[in-house]
Amino acid sequence: MAAIKMDRLDIRISPEDKETLELAAAAKRVSLSSYIVSAVMERAQNDLEQERRVALSRNAWNQVMDLVDNPPEPNEALRRLLKP
């Protein structure tokens, strides 16, 4: 079985923050590293999901759906682009 290469991340936090994290990790019965990685990855995934999401007003959504259902005729530039 091949070993998985792990990277190291060094951070600086206050003693009070470290104590809070240690207590929370102990309450979950996991290592401090596991606790931090789990929490940070969950936050990172949520942040990335928010960045990928596009929010449209009801009016904008209706306009998009109308264009999907009734696309405009291709203009000359598009015809040239699609020409083999």
mmCIF file of the N, C-alpha and C atoms, coordinates in Angstrom:
data_MODEL
# 
_entry.id   MODEL 
# 
loop_
_atom_site.group_PDB 
_atom_site.id 
_atom_site.type_symbol 
_atom_site.label_atom_id 
_atom_site.label_alt_id 
_atom_site.label_comp_id 
_atom_site.label_asym_id 
_atom_site.label_entity_id 
_atom_site.label_seq_id 
_atom_site.pdbx_PDB_ins_code 
_atom_site.Cartn_x 
_atom_site.Cartn_y 
_atom_site.Cartn_z 
_atom_site.occupancy 
_atom_site.B_iso_or_equiv 
_atom_site.pdbx_formal_charge 
_atom_site.auth_seq_id 
_atom_site.auth_comp_id 
_atom_site.auth_asym_id 
_atom_site.auth_atom_id 
_atom_site.pdbx_PDB_model_num 
ATOM 1   N N  . MET A 1 1  ? 0.839   -1.174 0.000   1.00 0.00 ? 1  MET A N  1 
ATOM 2   C CA . MET A 1 1  ? 0.000   0.000  0.000   1.00 0.00 ? 1  MET A CA 1 
ATOM 3   C C  . MET A 1 1  ? 0.889   1.245  0.000   1.00 0.00 ? 1  MET A C  1 
ATOM 4   N N  . ALA A 1 2  ? 0.623   2.167  -0.928  1.00 0.00 ? 2  ALA A N  1 
ATOM 5   C CA . ALA A 1 2  ? 1.433   3.377  -1.036  1.00 0.00 ? 2  ALA A CA 1 
ATOM 6   C C  . ALA A 1 2  ? 1.077   4.358  0.072   1.00 0.00 ? 2  ALA A C  1 
ATOM 7   N N  . ALA A 1 3  ? 2.104   5.004  0.586   1.00 0.00 ? 3  ALA A N  1 
ATOM 8   C CA . ALA A 1 3  ? 1.890   6.005  1.635   1.00 0.00 ? 3  ALA A CA 1 
ATOM 9   C C  . ALA A 1 3  ? 1.332   7.278  1.017   1.00 0.00 ? 3  ALA A C  1 
ATOM 10  N N  . ILE A 1 4  ? 0.396   7.905  1.716   1.00 0.00 ? 4  ILE A N  1 
ATOM 11  C CA . ILE A 1 4  ? -0.178  9.159  1.250   1.00 0.00 ? 4  ILE A CA 1 
ATOM 12  C C  . ILE A 1 4  ? 0.678   10.302 1.768   1.00 0.00 ? 4  ILE A C  1 
ATOM 13  N N  . LYS A 1 5  ? 1.114   11.149 0.849   1.00 0.00 ? 5  LYS A N  1 
ATOM 14  C CA . LYS A 1 5  ? 1.928   12.297 1.242   1.00 0.00 ? 5  LYS A CA 1 
ATOM 15  C C  . LYS A 1 5  ? 1.027   13.335 1.892   1.00 0.00 ? 5  LYS A C  1 
ATOM 16  N N  . MET A 1 6  ? 1.404   13.782 3.054   1.00 0.00 ? 6  MET A N  1 
ATOM 17  C CA . MET A 1 6  ? 0.633   14.784 3.776   1.00 0.00 ? 6  MET A CA 1 
ATOM 18  C C  . MET A 1 6  ? 1.438   16.078 3.835   1.00 0.00 ? 6  MET A C  1 
ATOM 19  N N  . ASP A 1 7  ? 0.777   17.193 3.579   1.00 0.00 ? 7  ASP A N  1 
ATOM 20  C CA . ASP A 1 7  ? 1.409   18.496 3.714   1.00 0.00 ? 7  ASP A CA 1 
ATOM 21  C C  . ASP A 1 7  ? 1.179   19.025 5.121   1.00 0.00 ? 7  ASP A C  1 
ATOM 22  N N  . ARG A 1 8  ? 2.026   19.953 5.495   1.00 0.00 ? 8  ARG A N  1 
ATOM 23  C CA . ARG A 1 8  ? 1.929   20.544 6.821   1.00 0.00 ? 8  ARG A CA 1 
ATOM 24  C C  . ARG A 1 8  ? 1.474   21.987 6.665   1.00 0.00 ? 8  ARG A C  1 
ATOM 25  N N  . LEU A 1 9  ? 0.631   22.444 7.581   1.00 0.00 ? 9  LEU A N  1 
ATOM 26  C CA . LEU A 1 9  ? 0.154   23.817 7.600   1.00 0.00 ? 9  LEU A CA 1 
ATOM 27  C C  . LEU A 1 9  ? 0.422   24.382 8.985   1.00 0.00 ? 9  LEU A C  1 
ATOM 28  N N  . ASP A 1 10 ? 1.198   25.436 9.045   1.00 0.00 ? 10 ASP A N  1 
ATOM 29  C CA . ASP A 1 10 ? 1.500   26.077 10.322  1.00 0.00 ? 10 ASP A CA 1 
ATOM 30  C C  . ASP A 1 10 ? 0.647   27.324 10.473  1.00 0.00 ? 10 ASP A C  1 
ATOM 31  N N  . ILE A 1 11 ? -0.004  27.449 11.612  1.00 0.00 ? 11 ILE A N  1 
ATOM 32  C CA . ILE A 1 11 ? -0.799  28.637 11.893  1.00 0.00 ? 11 ILE A CA 1 
ATOM 33  C C  . ILE A 1 11 ? -0.462  29.141 13.292  1.00 0.00 ? 11 ILE A C  1 
ATOM 34  N N  . ARG A 1 12 ? -0.736  30.401 13.506  1.00 0.00 ? 12 ARG A N  1 
ATOM 35  C CA . ARG A 1 12 ? -0.540  30.988 14.830  1.00 0.00 ? 12 ARG A CA 1 
ATOM 36  C C  . ARG A 1 12 ? -1.897  31.437 15.350  1.00 0.00 ? 12 ARG A C  1 
ATOM 37  N N  . ILE A 1 13 ? -2.208  31.007 16.566  1.00 0.00 ? 13 ILE A N  1 
ATOM 38  C CA . ILE A 1 13 ? -3.458  31.411 17.213  1.00 0.00 ? 13 ILE A CA 1 
ATOM 39  C C  . ILE A 1 13 ? -3.170  31.748 18.670  1.00 0.00 ? 13 ILE A C  1 
ATOM 40  N N  . SER A 1 14 ? -4.093  32.445 19.267  1.00 0.00 ? 14 SER A N  1 
ATOM 41  C CA . SER A 1 14 ? -3.919  32.820 20.670  1.00 0.00 ? 14 SER A CA 1 
ATOM 42  C C  . SER A 1 14 ? -4.037  31.576 21.551  1.00 0.00 ? 14 SER A C  1 
ATOM 43  N N  . PRO A 1 15 ? -3.438  31.617 22.727  1.00 0.00 ? 15 PRO A N  1 
ATOM 44  C CA . PRO A 1 15 ? -3.563  30.485 23.652  1.00 0.00 ? 15 PRO A CA 1 
ATOM 45  C C  . PRO A 1 15 ? -5.031  30.186 23.993  1.00 0.00 ? 15 PRO A C  1 
ATOM 46  N N  . GLU A 1 16 ? -5.846  31.223 24.083  1.00 0.00 ? 16 GLU A N  1 
ATOM 47  C CA . GLU A 1 16 ? -7.264  31.017 24.402  1.00 0.00 ? 16 GLU A CA 1 
ATOM 48  C C  . GLU A 1 16 ? -7.987  30.284 23.270  1.00 0.00 ? 16 GLU A C  1 
ATOM 49  N N  . ASP A 1 17 ? -7.689  30.677 22.030  1.00 0.00 ? 17 ASP A N  1 
ATOM 50  C CA . ASP A 1 17 ? -8.308  29.993 20.891  1.00 0.00 ? 17 ASP A CA 1 
ATOM 51  C C  . ASP A 1 17 ? -7.857  28.543 20.815  1.00 0.00 ? 17 ASP A C  1 
ATOM 52  N N  . LYS A 1 18 ? -6.581  28.306 21.088  1.00 0.00 ? 18 LYS A N  1 
ATOM 53  C CA . LYS A 1 18 ? -6.064  26.932 21.053  1.00 0.00 ? 18 LYS A CA 1 
ATOM 54  C C  . LYS A 1 18 ? -6.751  26.089 22.112  1.00 0.00 ? 18 LYS A C  1 
ATOM 55  N N  . GLU A 1 19 ? -6.925  26.652 23.295  1.00 0.00 ? 19 GLU A N  1 
ATOM 56  C CA . GLU A 1 19 ? -7.588  25.910 24.371  1.00 0.00 ? 19 GLU A CA 1 
ATOM 57  C C  . GLU A 1 19 ? -9.030  25.571 23.982  1.00 0.00 ? 19 GLU A C  1 
ATOM 58  N N  . THR A 1 20 ? -9.717  26.521 23.384  1.00 0.00 ? 20 THR A N  1 
ATOM 59  C CA . THR A 1 20 ? -11.094 26.277 22.940  1.00 0.00 ? 20 THR A CA 1 
ATOM 60  C C  . THR A 1 20 ? -11.135 25.143 21.924  1.00 0.00 ? 20 THR A C  1 
ATOM 61  N N  . LEU A 1 21 ? -10.218 25.184 20.955  1.00 0.00 ? 21 LEU A N  1 
ATOM 62  C CA . LEU A 1 21 ? -10.170 24.127 19.950  1.00 0.00 ? 21 LEU A CA 1 
ATOM 63  C C  . LEU A 1 21 ? -9.834  22.769 20.573  1.00 0.00 ? 21 LEU A C  1 
ATOM 64  N N  . GLU A 1 22 ? -8.912  22.755 21.498  1.00 0.00 ? 22 GLU A N  1 
ATOM 65  C CA . GLU A 1 22 ? -8.548  21.496 22.171  1.00 0.00 ? 22 GLU A CA 1 
ATOM 66  C C  . GLU A 1 22 ? -9.738  20.932 22.941  1.00 0.00 ? 22 GLU A C  1 
ATOM 67  N N  . LEU A 1 23 ? -10.478 21.794 23.630  1.00 0.00 ? 23 LEU A N  1 
ATOM 68  C CA . LEU A 1 23 ? -11.655 21.333 24.372  1.00 0.00 ? 23 LEU A CA 1 
ATOM 69  C C  . LEU A 1 23 ? -12.726 20.786 23.428  1.00 0.00 ? 23 LEU A C  1 
ATOM 70  N N  . ALA A 1 24 ? -12.931 21.477 22.317  1.00 0.00 ? 24 ALA A N  1 
ATOM 71  C CA . ALA A 1 24 ? -13.926 21.013 21.349  1.00 0.00 ? 24 ALA A CA 1 
ATOM 72  C C  . ALA A 1 24 ? -13.510 19.681 20.731  1.00 0.00 ? 24 ALA A C  1 
ATOM 73  N N  . ALA A 1 25 ? -12.232 19.547 20.396  1.00 0.00 ? 25 ALA A N  1 
ATOM 74  C CA . ALA A 1 25 ? -11.736 18.288 19.826  1.00 0.00 ? 25 ALA A CA 1 
ATOM 75  C C  . ALA A 1 25 ? -11.893 17.156 20.832  1.00 0.00 ? 25 ALA A C  1 
ATOM 76  N N  . ALA A 1 26 ? -11.566 17.435 22.092  1.00 0.00 ? 26 ALA A N  1 
ATOM 77  C CA . ALA A 1 26 ? -11.703 16.411 23.135  1.00 0.00 ? 26 ALA A CA 1 
ATOM 78  C C  . ALA A 1 26 ? -13.163 16.010 23.307  1.00 0.00 ? 26 ALA A C  1 
ATOM 79  N N  . ALA A 1 27 ? -14.073 16.977 23.217  1.00 0.00 ? 27 ALA A N  1 
ATOM 80  C CA . ALA A 1 27 ? -15.500 16.677 23.354  1.00 0.00 ? 27 ALA A CA 1 
ATOM 81  C C  . ALA A 1 27 ? -15.974 15.761 22.227  1.00 0.00 ? 27 ALA A C  1 
ATOM 82  N N  . LYS A 1 28 ? -15.392 15.904 21.060  1.00 0.00 ? 28 LYS A N  1 
ATOM 83  C CA . LYS A 1 28 ? -15.737 15.050 19.916  1.00 0.00 ? 28 LYS A CA 1 
ATOM 84  C C  . LYS A 1 28 ? -14.912 13.774 19.878  1.00 0.00 ? 28 LYS A C  1 
ATOM 85  N N  . ARG A 1 29 ? -13.954 13.672 20.785  1.00 0.00 ? 29 ARG A N  1 
ATOM 86  C CA . ARG A 1 29 ? -13.059 12.516 20.878  1.00 0.00 ? 29 ARG A CA 1 
ATOM 87  C C  . ARG A 1 29 ? -12.250 12.301 19.600  1.00 0.00 ? 29 ARG A C  1 
ATOM 88  N N  . VAL A 1 30 ? -11.721 13.395 19.079  1.00 0.00 ? 30 VAL A N  1 
ATOM 89  C CA . VAL A 1 30 ? -10.845 13.341 17.912  1.00 0.00 ? 30 VAL A CA 1 
ATOM 90  C C  . VAL A 1 30 ? -9.603  14.177 18.214  1.00 0.00 ? 30 VAL A C  1 
ATOM 91  N N  . SER A 1 31 ? -8.584  13.992 17.410  1.00 0.00 ? 31 SER A N  1 
ATOM 92  C CA . SER A 1 31 ? -7.371  14.782 17.605  1.00 0.00 ? 31 SER A CA 1 
ATOM 93  C C  . SER A 1 31 ? -7.644  16.239 17.228  1.00 0.00 ? 31 SER A C  1 
ATOM 94  N N  . LEU A 1 32 ? -6.806  17.105 17.737  1.00 0.00 ? 32 LEU A N  1 
ATOM 95  C CA . LEU A 1 32 ? -6.928  18.518 17.415  1.00 0.00 ? 32 LEU A CA 1 
ATOM 96  C C  . LEU A 1 32 ? -6.793  18.733 15.915  1.00 0.00 ? 32 LEU A C  1 
ATOM 97  N N  . SER A 1 33 ? -5.823  18.072 15.304  1.00 0.00 ? 33 SER A N  1 
ATOM 98  C CA . SER A 1 33 ? -5.638  18.203 13.858  1.00 0.00 ? 33 SER A CA 1 
ATOM 99  C C  . SER A 1 33 ? -6.879  17.751 13.091  1.00 0.00 ? 33 SER A C  1 
ATOM 100 N N  . SER A 1 34 ? -7.427  16.607 13.460  1.00 0.00 ? 34 SER A N  1 
ATOM 101 C CA . SER A 1 34 ? -8.624  16.098 12.781  1.00 0.00 ? 34 SER A CA 1 
ATOM 102 C C  . SER A 1 34 ? -9.795  17.052 12.946  1.00 0.00 ? 34 SER A C  1 
ATOM 103 N N  . TYR A 1 35 ? -9.944  17.589 14.138  1.00 0.00 ? 35 TYR A N  1 
ATOM 104 C CA . TYR A 1 35 ? -11.034 18.516 14.408  1.00 0.00 ? 35 TYR A CA 1 
ATOM 105 C C  . TYR A 1 35 ? -10.910 19.764 13.537  1.00 0.00 ? 35 TYR A C  1 
ATOM 106 N N  . ILE A 1 36 ? -9.712  20.338 13.489  1.00 0.00 ? 36 ILE A N  1 
ATOM 107 C CA . ILE A 1 36 ? -9.489  21.560 12.721  1.00 0.00 ? 36 ILE A CA 1 
ATOM 108 C C  . ILE A 1 36 ? -9.674  21.298 11.229  1.00 0.00 ? 36 ILE A C  1 
ATOM 109 N N  . VAL A 1 37 ? -9.089  20.231 10.721  1.00 0.00 ? 37 VAL A N  1 
ATOM 110 C CA . VAL A 1 37 ? -9.206  19.934 9.293   1.00 0.00 ? 37 VAL A CA 1 
ATOM 111 C C  . VAL A 1 37 ? -10.672 19.707 8.922   1.00 0.00 ? 37 VAL A C  1 
ATOM 112 N N  . SER A 1 38 ? -11.390 18.969 9.731   1.00 0.00 ? 38 SER A N  1 
ATOM 113 C CA . SER A 1 38 ? -12.798 18.700 9.450   1.00 0.00 ? 38 SER A CA 1 
ATOM 114 C C  . SER A 1 38 ? -13.605 19.996 9.406   1.00 0.00 ? 38 SER A C  1 
ATOM 115 N N  . ALA A 1 39 ? -13.419 20.853 10.390  1.00 0.00 ? 39 ALA A N  1 
ATOM 116 C CA . ALA A 1 39 ? -14.173 22.115 10.455  1.00 0.00 ? 39 ALA A CA 1 
ATOM 117 C C  . ALA A 1 39 ? -13.804 23.042 9.306   1.00 0.00 ? 39 ALA A C  1 
ATOM 118 N N  . VAL A 1 40 ? -12.523 23.143 9.023   1.00 0.00 ? 40 VAL A N  1 
ATOM 119 C CA . VAL A 1 40 ? -12.074 24.054 7.965   1.00 0.00 ? 40 VAL A CA 1 
ATOM 120 C C  . VAL A 1 40 ? -12.510 23.541 6.595   1.00 0.00 ? 40 VAL A C  1 
ATOM 121 N N  . MET A 1 41 ? -12.448 22.252 6.366   1.00 0.00 ? 41 MET A N  1 
ATOM 122 C CA . MET A 1 41 ? -12.869 21.704 5.075   1.00 0.00 ? 41 MET A CA 1 
ATOM 123 C C  . MET A 1 41 ? -14.366 21.900 4.860   1.00 0.00 ? 41 MET A C  1 
ATOM 124 N N  . GLU A 1 42 ? -15.150 21.728 5.904   1.00 0.00 ? 42 GLU A N  1 
ATOM 125 C CA . GLU A 1 42 ? -16.595 21.962 5.781   1.00 0.00 ? 42 GLU A CA 1 
ATOM 126 C C  . GLU A 1 42 ? -16.858 23.418 5.398   1.00 0.00 ? 42 GLU A C  1 
ATOM 127 N N  . ARG A 1 43 ? -16.169 24.322 6.060   1.00 0.00 ? 43 ARG A N  1 
ATOM 128 C CA . ARG A 1 43 ? -16.335 25.755 5.751   1.00 0.00 ? 43 ARG A CA 1 
ATOM 129 C C  . ARG A 1 43 ? -15.863 26.055 4.331   1.00 0.00 ? 43 ARG A C  1 
ATOM 130 N N  . ALA A 1 44 ? -14.728 25.489 3.928   1.00 0.00 ? 44 ALA A N  1 
ATOM 131 C CA . ALA A 1 44 ? -14.199 25.734 2.587   1.00 0.00 ? 44 ALA A CA 1 
ATOM 132 C C  . ALA A 1 44 ? -15.169 25.223 1.519   1.00 0.00 ? 44 ALA A C  1 
ATOM 133 N N  . GLN A 1 45 ? -15.737 24.050 1.731   1.00 0.00 ? 45 GLN A N  1 
ATOM 134 C CA . GLN A 1 45 ? -16.684 23.503 0.763   1.00 0.00 ? 45 GLN A CA 1 
ATOM 135 C C  . GLN A 1 45 ? -17.931 24.375 0.663   1.00 0.00 ? 45 GLN A C  1 
ATOM 136 N N  . ASN A 1 46 ? -18.419 24.870 1.794   1.00 0.00 ? 46 ASN A N  1 
ATOM 137 C CA . ASN A 1 46 ? -19.571 25.771 1.777   1.00 0.00 ? 46 ASN A CA 1 
ATOM 138 C C  . ASN A 1 46 ? -19.239 27.068 1.056   1.00 0.00 ? 46 ASN A C  1 
ATOM 139 N N  . ASP A 1 47 ? -18.065 27.627 1.324   1.00 0.00 ? 47 ASP A N  1 
ATOM 140 C CA . ASP A 1 47 ? -17.654 28.871 0.672   1.00 0.00 ? 47 ASP A CA 1 
ATOM 141 C C  . ASP A 1 47 ? -17.537 28.680 -0.833  1.00 0.00 ? 47 ASP A C  1 
ATOM 142 N N  . LEU A 1 48 ? -16.944 27.566 -1.267  1.00 0.00 ? 48 LEU A N  1 
ATOM 143 C CA . LEU A 1 48 ? -16.808 27.301 -2.701  1.00 0.00 ? 48 LEU A CA 1 
ATOM 144 C C  . LEU A 1 48 ? -18.168 27.097 -3.355  1.00 0.00 ? 48 LEU A C  1 
ATOM 145 N N  . GLU A 1 49 ? -19.057 26.416 -2.664  1.00 0.00 ? 49 GLU A N  1 
ATOM 146 C CA . GLU A 1 49 ? -20.404 26.208 -3.199  1.00 0.00 ? 49 GLU A CA 1 
ATOM 147 C C  . GLU A 1 49 ? -21.111 27.548 -3.382  1.00 0.00 ? 49 GLU A C  1 
ATOM 148 N N  . GLN A 1 50 ? -20.958 28.446 -2.426  1.00 0.00 ? 50 GLN A N  1 
ATOM 149 C CA . GLN A 1 50 ? -21.558 29.776 -2.546  1.00 0.00 ? 50 GLN A CA 1 
ATOM 150 C C  . GLN A 1 50 ? -20.989 30.537 -3.737  1.00 0.00 ? 50 GLN A C  1 
ATOM 151 N N  . GLU A 1 51 ? -19.685 30.401 -3.975  1.00 0.00 ? 51 GLU A N  1 
ATOM 152 C CA . GLU A 1 51 ? -19.043 31.086 -5.094  1.00 0.00 ? 51 GLU A CA 1 
ATOM 153 C C  . GLU A 1 51 ? -19.512 30.553 -6.436  1.00 0.00 ? 51 GLU A C  1 
ATOM 154 N N  . ARG A 1 52 ? -19.859 29.279 -6.489  1.00 0.00 ? 52 ARG A N  1 
ATOM 155 C CA . ARG A 1 52 ? -20.270 28.643 -7.748  1.00 0.00 ? 52 ARG A CA 1 
ATOM 156 C C  . ARG A 1 52 ? -21.742 28.875 -8.065  1.00 0.00 ? 52 ARG A C  1 
ATOM 157 N N  . ARG A 1 53 ? -22.498 29.283 -7.070  1.00 0.00 ? 53 ARG A N  1 
ATOM 158 C CA . ARG A 1 53 ? -23.934 29.455 -7.235  1.00 0.00 ? 53 ARG A CA 1 
ATOM 159 C C  . ARG A 1 53 ? -24.235 30.836 -7.813  1.00 0.00 ? 53 ARG A C  1 
ATOM 160 N N  . VAL A 1 54 ? -25.152 30.865 -8.747  1.00 0.00 ? 54 VAL A N  1 
ATOM 161 C CA . VAL A 1 54 ? -25.591 32.120 -9.357  1.00 0.00 ? 54 VAL A CA 1 
ATOM 162 C C  . VAL A 1 54 ? -27.022 32.369 -8.902  1.00 0.00 ? 54 VAL A C  1 
ATOM 163 N N  . ALA A 1 55 ? -27.257 33.513 -8.321  1.00 0.00 ? 55 ALA A N  1 
ATOM 164 C CA . ALA A 1 55 ? -28.601 33.855 -7.862  1.00 0.00 ? 55 ALA A CA 1 
ATOM 165 C C  . ALA A 1 55 ? -29.244 34.803 -8.863  1.00 0.00 ? 55 ALA A C  1 
ATOM 166 N N  . LEU A 1 56 ? -30.433 34.445 -9.303  1.00 0.00 ? 56 LEU A N  1 
ATOM 167 C CA . LEU A 1 56 ? -31.171 35.274 -10.244 1.00 0.00 ? 56 LEU A CA 1 
ATOM 168 C C  . LEU A 1 56 ? -32.488 35.702 -9.624  1.00 0.00 ? 56 LEU A C  1 
ATOM 169 N N  . SER A 1 57 ? -32.924 36.899 -9.974  1.00 0.00 ? 57 SER A N  1 
ATOM 170 C CA . SER A 1 57 ? -34.266 37.331 -9.587  1.00 0.00 ? 57 SER A CA 1 
ATOM 171 C C  . SER A 1 57 ? -35.270 36.501 -10.391 1.00 0.00 ? 57 SER A C  1 
ATOM 172 N N  . ARG A 1 58 ? -36.503 36.532 -9.961  1.00 0.00 ? 58 ARG A N  1 
ATOM 173 C CA . ARG A 1 58 ? -37.541 35.782 -10.688 1.00 0.00 ? 58 ARG A CA 1 
ATOM 174 C C  . ARG A 1 58 ? -37.635 36.292 -12.128 1.00 0.00 ? 58 ARG A C  1 
ATOM 175 N N  . ASN A 1 59 ? -37.521 37.601 -12.311 1.00 0.00 ? 59 ASN A N  1 
ATOM 176 C CA . ASN A 1 59 ? -37.595 38.185 -13.653 1.00 0.00 ? 59 ASN A CA 1 
ATOM 177 C C  . ASN A 1 59 ? -36.420 37.711 -14.516 1.00 0.00 ? 59 ASN A C  1 
ATOM 178 N N  . ALA A 1 60 ? -35.219 37.744 -13.968 1.00 0.00 ? 60 ALA A N  1 
ATOM 179 C CA . ALA A 1 60 ? -34.043 37.294 -14.724 1.00 0.00 ? 60 ALA A CA 1 
ATOM 180 C C  . ALA A 1 60 ? -34.164 35.811 -15.067 1.00 0.00 ? 60 ALA A C  1 
ATOM 181 N N  . TRP A 1 61 ? -34.639 35.006 -14.118 1.00 0.00 ? 61 TRP A N  1 
ATOM 182 C CA . TRP A 1 61 ? -34.830 33.572 -14.371 1.00 0.00 ? 61 TRP A CA 1 
ATOM 183 C C  . TRP A 1 61 ? -35.824 33.364 -15.522 1.00 0.00 ? 61 TRP A C  1 
ATOM 184 N N  . ASN A 1 62 ? -36.909 34.107 -15.498 1.00 0.00 ? 62 ASN A N  1 
ATOM 185 C CA . ASN A 1 62 ? -37.907 33.985 -16.566 1.00 0.00 ? 62 ASN A CA 1 
ATOM 186 C C  . ASN A 1 62 ? -37.318 34.385 -17.918 1.00 0.00 ? 62 ASN A C  1 
ATOM 187 N N  . GLN A 1 63 ? -36.463 35.402 -17.936 1.00 0.00 ? 63 GLN A N  1 
ATOM 188 C CA . GLN A 1 63 ? -35.816 35.808 -19.181 1.00 0.00 ? 63 GLN A CA 1 
ATOM 189 C C  . GLN A 1 63 ? -34.898 34.712 -19.705 1.00 0.00 ? 63 GLN A C  1 
ATOM 190 N N  . VAL A 1 64 ? -34.137 34.098 -18.816 1.00 0.00 ? 64 VAL A N  1 
ATOM 191 C CA . VAL A 1 64 ? -33.245 33.009 -19.226 1.00 0.00 ? 64 VAL A CA 1 
ATOM 192 C C  . VAL A 1 64 ? -34.064 31.844 -19.777 1.00 0.00 ? 64 VAL A C  1 
ATOM 193 N N  . MET A 1 65 ? -35.116 31.475 -19.072 1.00 0.00 ? 65 MET A N  1 
ATOM 194 C CA . MET A 1 65 ? -35.945 30.355 -19.528 1.00 0.00 ? 65 MET A CA 1 
ATOM 195 C C  . MET A 1 65 ? -36.614 30.674 -20.867 1.00 0.00 ? 65 MET A C  1 
ATOM 196 N N  . ASP A 1 66 ? -37.013 31.922 -21.063 1.00 0.00 ? 66 ASP A N  1 
ATOM 197 C CA . ASP A 1 66 ? -37.596 32.311 -22.344 1.00 0.00 ? 66 ASP A CA 1 
ATOM 198 C C  . ASP A 1 66 ? -36.578 32.176 -23.474 1.00 0.00 ? 66 ASP A C  1 
ATOM 199 N N  . LEU A 1 67 ? -35.322 32.558 -23.204 1.00 0.00 ? 67 LEU A N  1 
ATOM 200 C CA . LEU A 1 67 ? -34.273 32.419 -24.220 1.00 0.00 ? 67 LEU A CA 1 
ATOM 201 C C  . LEU A 1 67 ? -33.960 30.947 -24.508 1.00 0.00 ? 67 LEU A C  1 
ATOM 202 N N  . VAL A 1 68 ? -34.034 30.105 -23.491 1.00 0.00 ? 68 VAL A N  1 
ATOM 203 C CA . VAL A 1 68 ? -33.811 28.671 -23.699 1.00 0.00 ? 68 VAL A CA 1 
ATOM 204 C C  . VAL A 1 68 ? -34.936 28.096 -24.559 1.00 0.00 ? 68 VAL A C  1 
ATOM 205 N N  . ASP A 1 69 ? -36.156 28.486 -24.245 1.00 0.00 ? 69 ASP A N  1 
ATOM 206 C CA . ASP A 1 69 ? -37.312 27.970 -24.987 1.00 0.00 ? 69 ASP A CA 1 
ATOM 207 C C  . ASP A 1 69 ? -37.446 28.585 -26.377 1.00 0.00 ? 69 ASP A C  1 
ATOM 208 N N  . ASN A 1 70 ? -37.004 29.830 -26.519 1.00 0.00 ? 70 ASN A N  1 
ATOM 209 C CA . ASN A 1 70 ? -37.155 30.558 -27.782 1.00 0.00 ? 70 ASN A CA 1 
ATOM 210 C C  . ASN A 1 70 ? -35.842 31.249 -28.143 1.00 0.00 ? 70 ASN A C  1 
ATOM 211 N N  . PRO A 1 71 ? -34.844 30.478 -28.533 1.00 0.00 ? 71 PRO A N  1 
ATOM 212 C CA . PRO A 1 71 ? -33.535 31.091 -28.820 1.00 0.00 ? 71 PRO A CA 1 
ATOM 213 C C  . PRO A 1 71 ? -33.619 32.021 -30.025 1.00 0.00 ? 71 PRO A C  1 
ATOM 214 N N  . PRO A 1 72 ? -32.843 33.105 -30.008 1.00 0.00 ? 72 PRO A N  1 
ATOM 215 C CA . PRO A 1 72 ? -32.845 34.013 -31.157 1.00 0.00 ? 72 PRO A CA 1 
ATOM 216 C C  . PRO A 1 72 ? -32.157 33.354 -32.355 1.00 0.00 ? 72 PRO A C  1 
ATOM 217 N N  . GLU A 1 73 ? -32.452 33.881 -33.528 1.00 0.00 ? 73 GLU A N  1 
ATOM 218 C CA . GLU A 1 73 ? -31.789 33.393 -34.730 1.00 0.00 ? 73 GLU A CA 1 
ATOM 219 C C  . GLU A 1 73 ? -30.306 33.724 -34.649 1.00 0.00 ? 73 GLU A C  1 
ATOM 220 N N  . PRO A 1 74 ? -29.438 32.809 -35.130 1.00 0.00 ? 74 PRO A N  1 
ATOM 221 C CA . PRO A 1 74 ? -28.000 33.098 -35.085 1.00 0.00 ? 74 PRO A CA 1 
ATOM 222 C C  . PRO A 1 74 ? -27.648 34.281 -35.979 1.00 0.00 ? 74 PRO A C  1 
ATOM 223 N N  . ASN A 1 75 ? -26.743 35.128 -35.497 1.00 0.00 ? 75 ASN A N  1 
ATOM 224 C CA . ASN A 1 75 ? -26.301 36.259 -36.318 1.00 0.00 ? 75 ASN A CA 1 
ATOM 225 C C  . ASN A 1 75 ? -25.150 35.804 -37.220 1.00 0.00 ? 75 ASN A C  1 
ATOM 226 N N  . GLU A 1 76 ? -24.691 36.707 -38.066 1.00 0.00 ? 76 GLU A N  1 
ATOM 227 C CA . GLU A 1 76 ? -23.649 36.359 -39.044 1.00 0.00 ? 76 GLU A CA 1 
ATOM 228 C C  . GLU A 1 76 ? -22.365 35.896 -38.367 1.00 0.00 ? 76 GLU A C  1 
ATOM 229 N N  . ALA A 1 77 ? -21.980 36.554 -37.281 1.00 0.00 ? 77 ALA A N  1 
ATOM 230 C CA . ALA A 1 77 ? -20.744 36.171 -36.582 1.00 0.00 ? 77 ALA A CA 1 
ATOM 231 C C  . ALA A 1 77 ? -20.836 34.740 -36.058 1.00 0.00 ? 77 ALA A C  1 
ATOM 232 N N  . LEU A 1 78 ? -21.978 34.358 -35.511 1.00 0.00 ? 78 LEU A N  1 
ATOM 233 C CA . LEU A 1 78 ? -22.158 32.990 -35.022 1.00 0.00 ? 78 LEU A CA 1 
ATOM 234 C C  . LEU A 1 78 ? -22.158 31.996 -36.175 1.00 0.00 ? 78 LEU A C  1 
ATOM 235 N N  . ARG A 1 79 ? -22.793 32.352 -37.280 1.00 0.00 ? 79 ARG A N  1 
ATOM 236 C CA . ARG A 1 79 ? -22.782 31.452 -38.442 1.00 0.00 ? 79 ARG A CA 1 
ATOM 237 C C  . ARG A 1 79 ? -21.362 31.200 -38.933 1.00 0.00 ? 79 ARG A C  1 
ATOM 238 N N  . ARG A 1 80 ? -20.555 32.276 -39.005 1.00 0.00 ? 80 ARG A N  1 
ATOM 239 C CA . ARG A 1 80 ? -19.159 32.111 -39.430 1.00 0.00 ? 80 ARG A CA 1 
ATOM 240 C C  . ARG A 1 80 ? -18.389 31.235 -38.451 1.00 0.00 ? 80 ARG A C  1 
ATOM 241 N N  . LEU A 1 81 ? -18.624 31.423 -37.174 1.00 0.00 ? 81 LEU A N  1 
ATOM 242 C CA . LEU A 1 81 ? -17.920 30.653 -36.152 1.00 0.00 ? 81 LEU A CA 1 
ATOM 243 C C  . LEU A 1 81 ? -18.251 29.164 -36.259 1.00 0.00 ? 81 LEU A C  1 
ATOM 244 N N  . LEU A 1 82 ? -19.476 28.844 -36.556 1.00 0.00 ? 82 LEU A N  1 
ATOM 245 C CA . LEU A 1 82 ? -19.922 27.453 -36.605 1.00 0.00 ? 82 LEU A CA 1 
ATOM 246 C C  . LEU A 1 82 ? -19.703 26.797 -37.967 1.00 0.00 ? 82 LEU A C  1 
ATOM 247 N N  . LYS A 1 83 ? -19.293 27.583 -38.943 1.00 0.00 ? 83 LYS A N  1 
ATOM 248 C CA . LYS A 1 83 ? -19.092 27.052 -40.291 1.00 0.00 ? 83 LYS A CA 1 
ATOM 249 C C  . LYS A 1 83 ? -17.864 26.125 -40.284 1.00 0.00 ? 83 LYS A C  1 
ATOM 250 N N  . PRO A 1 84 ? -17.991 24.908 -40.881 1.00 0.00 ? 84 PRO A N  1 
ATOM 251 C CA . PRO A 1 84 ? -16.854 23.967 -40.881 1.00 0.00 ? 84 PRO A CA 1 
ATOM 252 C C  . PRO A 1 84 ? -15.670 24.435 -41.693 1.00 0.00 ? 84 PRO A C  1 
# 
